[in-house]
Amino acid sequence: MFANLIFILPIITLLIFFIRVIFYKGNNVQSCLIFILYFLPLMNLKIVKEVWGGFRTFDFICIYCFFFLFKDFINIDFKSKYRLYFFLFILLCIVTILSGLISEFPDTTYLNVLKIIPVFIFSRFFILECIKDSNFYIRAINALKISYVIALSFLLIQIIVGLKFTIYQDLNNNTVDSNYNLIRYPGIFYDSQASGQYMAMGSFLFLFVEEGISKKGRTINFLIYVFALVGIAYAGSRSAIGGFAVGMFFVFFMVGKKIRIYGIAILLILAVGYSIFSPNITIFNRAQNLSEDYLFRQSLWNKALTIAEKHPYLGIGSGNYKNYVMRHDQDQYLEIEPGVLLYFDQPENGYLKIIVELGFIGFGIFVLFILVPLFKGLLYYLKGFIDKRVIFLIAALICWLVAFNTVYSIYDNRILIMVASMTVLIITYPFKTYTYELD
């Protein structure tokens, strides 16, 4: 129905960026960041052909910010408590380049070095603005909420209208399972698993409410959260559901009884919804082939581990999984049509893809990027330096960490931005008024 928009939307998005951010808002860091967060559903639109790098709208905007707002970017304080993340970024770039030097497919690896830089430009600017302006922190969260509501609304309309309501010419094969006559709704995404992860992770934002917000505002946040559960269910991603469940268990365990009351209310709503709608919701019907899917994934995981054992330190080079299996492990494919083979570009596990492509050294750096903020934020909360709302951001990150176990989702800039945003929001979470010096 809207398939041709995939060619028009990138142009419209960049035009709006130039008009609003550069001419209207005065070309500053905050306006660029807020634009990315408000227009997050459009940040994965391709503006360059795949053979030229496949760069997206998000990449273009970040590179623009780097060159034209360079003076705001370059101010690096090596004594800052945030310096660790800068050094991790440098180490990751070095490991990625070195993996390219020993790779059979160096061109792809070097191109991927360029493609990982935009998210670090975004995160660097994001951290700086949250530190400089305490009001920007809440503005960023509200912008993420608005973009989430837009994506959720698109998904709900798609559930009613059908899969023809999409911005893509074609959707991933996993959106329709002909064997079980099931539909998994991808919403604004090309892939239903990515949609499920985004819906699950972003839902925790609506448990985070501003201090002093009205009762009406709290009610609106709660209602959106309930609708988000519908979006998660209809995306049909079991990993997203599992991540969401683990995240909610963490929330129930860590915060007070008031949120537990909300949790009980949600469970009752889910129980009623399950009894009424379960025959029509993909996630419930997919339980029947759970063991079959697990065995299939396990075979891919074992093959990925075998590759990792052959290239343990620096891997086969970033972005080279598909190239490698086409040359050395040619039974890693799906026959989507008679005679038409689709080789895997990931082993249905985000962690294993990183281990295979960047080795255990690169994987260790990646893990530190996520776990250091997560544990540091939790420690600060337990010591009473920051308030309990940080738990919702940590839960969102935990949700994604669980779901990432079954699919490498950060190939999509919208998931990548959400993960980076949650990480930055935890890193820069404002201390209470009686803040102590911690570093």
N, C-alpha and C positions, 0 to 999 in steps of 0.2 A: 504493500500500500504506500509506504513512504521510502521504498528502497533507494530511489534516486537521491534522497537527502544525503547519503553517504558521500556524494561528490560535491554537494552544495554547502553542507554544514561547515566544513573546515574553512571555507572562504568567508562565510558569514561570521563564524566565531572569531577569526583573526581581524575582520573589519570592526566588529564590536570592540575587540580588545584595543585596537589602535584609536578608535574614536573615543571610547569611554576612559581608558586608562591614560593614554598619552595626551589627548587634547582636553578632555573634560576634567579628569582627576589630577592632572599635573605631573604625570610620569614619576611616581614615587614607589618605593618598595611595597608599602601597605596596600596601595590600590592594585598592584600586580598580584600580590598574594590573595587578596580578597576575590579578585576576578577568577583566579584559578579555582578557589574553593567554591564560589557560587556556581561556576560553570563546569564543575567537576564531571558531570555526565558527558561533556563534549571534549574532554581532555585526551581522549585516545583516538581522535579522528586522524586518519593518515593524510599528510600533506605532501609526502614524497613517495615515489614508487619504491617497492621493496628492494629492487635491484640497486637503488641509490641510497639505501639505508632504512627505508620505511619509517622516517621520523614523523612524529605526531605533533598535534597542536601544543601539547604540554611541553615537548622538547623545544619547539620554536620559541615559546614565551619565556622559558627559563634561560635559554641562550641569549635572547634579547636582553633580559634583565641583567645577565652577567656582564655584557658589554656596555650597556647604556646606564647601568647603575653600579658600575664597578667600584666606585669609591666607597659605597656602602657595604660591599662584599669583602673587600680586601682587609678591613680592619680586624686583624687576628691577634687576640691577646693570648700568648702562649702560657700565661699564668692563670688563665681562666679555668674554672672547674669544668667547662665544656670542651677543653682542649683535647680530651681523649677521643672524641668523635671525629675531630679533624685528623688526628694521627691514624685512626682506623680507616678513614677514607683514603689517605695516602697509601697505607699498606694494601688496601684492597686494589687500588689502581696498579701498584707494583706487581702484586700477585697475578692480576689479570693480564698484564703485559708480558710477564715472564711465562705464563701458561701459553700465550700466543707464540712465543719464541720457539717452544718445543712442540707446538701443535702441528698436526697434519693440515690444518685448515686455518692458517694465521689471519687471513683477510677477514673472516667472520669474527674472530676474536678481537681484532683491533677495532672493528666497527662497533662491537659491543662495549668496548671501553668508552667510546664516545656516547653511547646510548645510556650508560649508567650515570654519567655526569649530571644531567639535568635534575634528577631527584635530589642530588646532594647540593646543587645550587639552591633549589627550592627549600630544602631543610635548613641550610645555612641562613638564608634570609629570614625564614620563619622563626628560627631560634633568636636571631638578633632583634626582630621586631617584638617578640614576646617579652624579651628582657627589657627593652627600652620603654615599652608602653603597656602598662598593665591592662588598659581598656581593650587593647588589641586582642588579648587572649580570649575574652568572651565574644568579641566580634568574629573571630575565626571559628569558634565552636558554633555560633549561630549560622554562619555561612555554610558550614558543613551540614547542619541540620536542614537548611533550605534546599541545598542540592540533593540531599537524601530524599526529601519529600517529593521533589520533582521526579527523581528516579522511581520512587515507590508508586507515585501516581501513574507514571508510564506503565509500570508493571501491572497495576490493577486494571488499567484500561485494556492492556493486552490479554489479560485473563478473560475479560468480557468479550472482546472483539475477535481475538485469535492471533496466531503467530504472524499474520500478514501485517499487523501493526508493529513495524520494526523499522529501524533506520538502515538496516543492512540488506544487501541484495540476497544473500544466503545466510543461513544460520548454521551453527555447528550441528553435526549429526546427532549429538547427544540430546538435542531438544525434543526429538521424536523417537520413541522406542517402538518400532513396528512390531517387535516380537511380543510385547506386553500391552500394546495399544495405549501407550502412556505419552503425555506431553509434559515437558519441563519448560517452564516459561523463563526466558532469559531477560526480559525487560529491555533496558537500554543496552544490554551486553550482547555480544555475539555468542557467548557460551553460558549455559545455565548454571554451571558450577561456579563461575566467577560471579554471577548474579547472586547466588546463594550466599557466597562469602561476603559480598558487599552488604547485602541486606542484614545478615547476622551481625557483622561487625558494627555497622552503623546504627543498629537498633539501640545499642547501649548509650548512644549520645542523648537519647530522650529520657534516660534516667538521670542525666546530669542537668540540673536546673539551676538558674541563677539565684543568688541569695536575694531575698526580698521579692521574689516573683509572686504574682497574684495567684489566687486559687484557680482562676480561669486558665492562667498560663500553665499551671501544673496539670490541670485536667487535659489540656490540649496535648501536652507532651506525652501523657499517659495513653491517650487515645491513638496518637501516632505510633507509639510503641506497640500497641495491640495490633494495629494494621500492619506493622512491620512483621509481626509473627505470621500473618497471612502470606506476605511476600516471601518469607523464608520457606514456608511450606510449599508454595506453588512453584518455587524455583526447583524443588525436587532434589536438592543436594543433601545427601546424608551426612557428608563431612561438615557442611555448614550447620546442620542441625546439631551434630555432635559437639562442634565448637561452641555453639550458642549455649548448649546445655552445661558444658563445663564452665563457661563464663558466668552463667547465672548461678551455678553452685558456688563459685568463688564469691560472687556478690552476696548471696545469702549467708555465707559463712563469715564474711568480713564486716558487714555493716549491721546496723541496729534492727530492732524488731519491726519498725515501720515499713521497711522495704520488704520484710518477710511477709507482712500482711498483704502488700501489693502482689508479692509472688504467689501467695495462696489464691488471690483473686484471679491472677493470670492463669494459674493451673486449672481453676474451675472453668474459665472461659475456654481454655484449650480442650478440656474434657467434653464440654458441650459441643464445641465445634467439631471435635473428632467424631462424636456420635452421629452428627448430622451430615458432615461433608466428607468423611474419610473415603468413601468410594470414589470421589471425584478428585482427590488430592494425590498427586504423584508420589510424594514422599512416603505415604503409607502403603501404597501399592507396590513400591519398589522393594519392600522388605522381603518379598518372596524370592528374589534372586540375589540376596545378600551374600550367601556362601559362594555362589558361582562367581560373582564379581570379585570377592576377596581372593579366591584362588587365581583368577586371571591377573589381578594386580600383584599378588605375591610372586608370580612367575616373572613379571617385569622387574620387580624389586630385586629379585635374585640376580637377574641378568645385569642390572645396573650396578649392583655390588661387585660383580665379577669384573666389570669395566673399571670400577674404582680401585680394585685391588691391583690392576695392571698399571694404573696411573694415580698412585696414592697422594702425591705431594701437591702437584700443580694441576692435575686433571688433564682433560683433553682440549681445553680452551673454551671460553665462554661462548654460548650459542651454537656449539658444535655437536650436540647430542644426535640430532637427525643425520647430519653428515657422517658421523662415526658409525651409526648402526646401518646405514645404507651401504657402507663399505665393509664393515667387519662383523656385523651381527644382523643379517638380513631377514631373520625370522621375527623381528620386532615390527610388525605391521598389522593393519586391519584391511580386510578386503571390503571396501565400502560399496563396490559394485563388482559384478563379474569382470575380472581382469583389471580392475582399478585398485591399486594398492596405496594405502596411506601409511607412511612410515612415522613412527613415534618421534616427536621432538622433545619428549619428557617421559620419564618412567612412571607416570601417574603418582609422583611423590615429589613435592617441592624440595625437600631436604636432600634427597638422593640426586636430583638434577644438579644442585649446586655442588655436591660432593664429587660427582662425575666430571663436571665441567671445570671446577676450580680447585679440586683436590681438597684434602682435609685442612690444609692451611687456609685456603679461601673460605671454606665452610666455617672454620673457627672464627674468622673475622666477622662473617655474616651473623653468627650466633651472638657475638659480643655486642653488635649494633642493637640487637633486640633485647637481650637478657640484662645487660647493664642498666639501661633505663628502667626496665620492668622491676628489677629487684631493688634498685635505688629508690624508686618511687614508693614501693611497698615498705621499705625500711623507714623512709621519712614519715610515712603515714603512721606506722606503728610507734614511732618515737613522738608523735604528736606535732610535728613541724608543719604538716599540711593537712587539710580537712579530708573527710571521707569520700568526697566526690571523685577524688583521683582513682578510687576503686573501680568506677565505671569505665574509665579510660584503660586501666590495666586489664579489666575483664574483656574489653573489646580486642585488645592485643592478644590476650590468651585465646580468645575465640578464633582469631585468625591463625595463631600458631598451631592449634589443633587441626583446623581445616586444611592447612597447608600440607599436612601429612599425606593427603591423597591427591593433590593437584598443585602444580606450579602455577600460581595465579598472578604473580607480580609481573608477568609479561604484559598485562593490561595496566596502563598508566593509572586508571581510576582506582584499582586495588592498591597499586604502589603508593599513590598519593594518600589514600586513607591510612595505610600502614605507617607511612612516614609522618603523617599528621598526628596520629595517636602517639607515636614515639616522641615527637617534638613536644606535644602537649604534656606528656608525663615528665620529660626532661626539664621543662620550664615551668612546671606547676607552681603557682605563687605560694610562698610561705605565709603562714599566719602572721598577724601584726607583731607578735613578739619574736620574730625570726631570730634564730641563732646562726652564727657563722659555722658552716658545716665542713668546709674544706680549708 
